[in-house]
């Protein structure tokens, strides 16, 4: 049977209950959430991990896992520049619905992650929507020292040490491993990250988890991981379409006028699209709207905008970068 490997591919999302979550995925993006009135904080849009696996829901390869696509169909779907990469697909995409404050947390840097029994995790956030006055907590207020922060953990005054930003929809911010951070209440965020699920909580607002018990903190590992020279960062300043480029992913934001066509940045390599607004249609009459995540295989045909559209394009670096040399932890090694 003929399979059109150039056709756009979508995946079934995986929904995660979180104590800080809500129902915005249902209200804003029309998602079907299985348990009424439960707080869903995360939709894992694209993931290749032992305990969480994306499965193709439309396009070529329906029913196939992302891991199978990556290991068995890499050249035809993703391109021929990734042969040296081993392990799982190295990017994880999420949509986050924060109705309450997330914990103040950090992800371990590359040089410390193994010794701390974790995986490094660099990520970025794109603000899809936010309530007026909603705040991101990122880095430290200028002048705060390691000793100041440690004392604040004892005193319960951590929020006074952390730098706060009030972003606007459409803005983005890069969160490298080692950067102290927390998403405040009132955000819908598209997150692009390394394929990692290591988070060290240093402070959780003294609240219980979904089971009624305090959530685990990781103070020692957090203190080892935090960059204490990271003062008052600000939201990203785009360079043309480019939002972020690091060894682990590149993100571009495209504004596509109604009736115009969108094509991938490099037709010989795959792209992932995260839709922020509008609508794109492909030649097989499928349409993609706000909240959708799409894998465009190499040499995928152009998509036509049926309304003014904003889309984030995520790609992998190529060449001899840290990303290509990195080996994913766990699963299928």
N, C-alpha and C positions, 0 to 999 in steps of 0.2 A: 504494500500500500504506500502511495506517495505521501510524504510528510513535508509540508512547507516549513522548513527550518528558519526561514526569514520572517515569518509572521510574528507579531508582538505576542509576548507570553505574559500571563498574569498568574498569580498564586493565591491560594486561600489563606487569609490572615489568621494568625493565632492570637487570641485575646487573653490577657492576663489581668486578674483581679489585683488591685492594689488599694491599700488603706487610704491613699490620697486621690484615688481615681473618681470617675463620675460616669456620665452617660452622653458626653458630647460626641463620641464616635457615632452614636445612634442618631442624635439630634442634628448634627451638622453634616455628616457624611452618609446618613441613611443606612448604617451598618445594622445587621441583625445580631444582637447580643443575646446569648442563650438564657441567662438568668435575669429575670426582671428585677430592677431596683438594686442590683449588685454594682459595686464601684469598679468599673473597668478602667485601669490606668494606662494600659499599653496594648497596642496592636502591633504584633511582630509581623511586618509586611514581607520581609525577605530574610530568611535565616537558614543556616546550615550548621546545626549542632546536634550532638548525640541525643539530647533531651528535647529538641525542638527542631522540626524540619518542615520547610515550606514545600508544598505540593502544587504542581501546575493545575490551574483550574480552567484556563482557556488558552487557545492557540495550539501550536504544535506540542506534542509530548504530554497531553492531558493525563493526569494521574502519576506523572514522574516526579520524583523528589528533586529539589535543587541540587542535592549532593550528587545524584546520578547524572544530572545535566552537566555539572562541573567536572566530574571524573570520566564520564563515558562519551560526552558530546562536546568537549571543550572547544576544539578547533572550529567545528561547524556552527556552534551557537555563540561562543564568546570571542573567537578570533585565534590567531596563531602566535600571539605574542606572550602567552602565559604558560608555556610548556614547563618552565622551571619552577613554577609555583606548586607546592605540595600541600596536602591536607585539605581542609574544608574551604568552601568559598569564603573569602576573607572579609567581606562586608556584611554588616547586619543593619537593616533598616527598620525603624519603629515610628509609630505615631503615638504621642504621649498626650493624655488628657489629665491635666493637673487641676483638680478642684480644691485641693488643699496643698500645703507646702510639702515638697519632698524633703527627705533628710538632707542635712549638710554632709557632703560626702566627697570622696576622692577615688580615683582609679590609679593603680600602681604604675610607675614609669617602667619602661622597657628594661632598664638595667637592674631593677629591684623586684620585678614581678615574680620571677621564679623563686627567689629566696623568701618571698612573702606568701608562697603557695597560691599565686593568682596569675591572671593574664593581663597584659597591658591593654589599655583601652583609651584611645584617642577618639574623640567624637566631635560633632558640631550640631547646633540646634538652628532650625529655621522656624521663625514664629509665624504660624498659620493664622492664629487669632489670639487675642488677649483682652482681658477685662481692663477697663480704665484703672490706672494705678498699679497694675500687676507688676511684680518685681522679680528679677533674676538676681540670685546671690552668687557672685563670681569673684574669686580672688579676695585679697585683703584690703581693708582701708589702709591708706598710706601710714607707715610708721608702726604698724602692729608687728610685734616680734613673736617668735616661737614661745617664749616665756609668757607673754601676754595672752596668747591663745590658750596655752595649757591652763593658765589660771582661770580664763573665761569658761573652760569646760567644767571646772570645779564650781564656779560661781553661778553657772547657768546664764551667762551673758554673751554667748557665742555670737548672736546676731549683731552685737555691737562691733565685732571685729571684722565682719565680712562686708565686702563692697557690694552695694545694691545698684541695679540698673533698671530703668523703666523703658523697655524697648517698645517699638511699634510693629504692627503686623508687616511681614515681608522682610524684616531685618534678620540677620543671622549672627552667630557667634561661635568661634572655634574654642573647643575645650580639650586641650592636650592633656595627656596623662600627667598627673601631679597637680593639676589646677583644682583647688577647692571650689565646690559649686553646689548649688541647690536651685531647682526650679520652684518658684513661688506659686501660690494659688492663682488660678484664673488663666491658664495657658493651654492652648492646643499647639503642639510642637511636632514638626517632622525632624527626626533624629537620624543622622548618618554616623556610623561608628565602625571601628574594628570589630571583628567577630570575637567578642569577649562578653562574659557575664560576671565580671569581678567588680564589685562595688564595696568600698569600705565606708561604713557610716561612722561619722565621728560625733554627730549630735542629731537627735530625732524629735526635738520639741517636746520631750517628756510625754509622748502619747503612746497608747497601746496599738498593737497590730490588729489585723482582722480577727485573730484568735483571742483578743482581749488581753494579751500579755505584751510587755515591752519588747520591741524589736531589738535584735542583737546589735550591739555596737562593736566597732573594731578600732578602738582608740589607738593602740600601739601601732598597728599596721597603717592607720591613717597618718599618724605623726611621722612615720618613716617615709611616707609617700608624698606628703604635701610639699609643694614649692612655696617656701616662706618668703621668697623674693618676688612674688607675683602680686603687684599692687595695682588696683583700680583699672583693670582692663576695660575696654569698651567694645561696642558692637562692631562687627566687621565692616570695612569699607570696600565695596566691590571694585574690581578693576575690569571695566567692561562687563562681560557676562560672568567673569570668574569671581566666585565667592571665596573658595578655599582650595588650596592645593598643598598636600602634605604627602609623606611617603606611603600613606595608606588609602587615600581616595582623593578625587578631585570633584568639586561641585561647581556647576555653572547654572545661573538663572537666566531663563529665556522668556521674553515677552513676545507672544505670537499674536498678530492681529487676526481678526476673523477673516476667513477665506484664504489666509496664507498657509504655507506648508512648513512643517517642522521636519528637519532631518538631523540625524545624529552628528555629533561633532567630528567623529571619525568613522566613516562607513565600513571600514575593515575591522572594527572592534565593537563589542557590545556597549550599550548604554542602559542605565536604569533611569526611569523617569518617575518622579514623585510630583503628582499634580497638586498645585495650590489653588487654581481657579480655572474656570473656562471649560472647554471641551475639545478633545482631539478625536478624529475619526480615522480609521484605517480602511484599506481597500476591501476588506472582507465585511464591511459595514458595522463592525464593532465600534463603540464609542467609549471614551475614557474621560471621566470628569473629576472634580475636586476630591481629593482623598485617595484616588487610585494610584497604585504602583504598577509599573509596566517594565518588563525586561524587553528591550529591543535587541534581538540578535544581530550579529554582524550582517551588513547588507540588507537591513530591514528597509522596506519602502517608506517613503515620506508619509507623515500623518498630517491631515488637514484640519485646521482649527475652524470649528463651526461657531465660535464666539471668541472674543478677546481672551487670551489664555496665558497663564503664568505657570511655568513648569521648571522643576529642578532636574538637571541632568547630572547623574553620578557616574563616574568612570573610574577605572583603576589606572594607577601609574604604569608605565612600561619602562623597560630597561633595567639596569642593575641598581635597583633601589632597595632600601631596607624592607619595603613591602614584599618585593619579589623573593627576597632571601628568607623572609619570616616563615616559620613553620607553625601552622595552627595547632593548638594544644588539644590532645584527646582524640576522639573520633577518627577511626579508620587509619591510624598510623601503623 
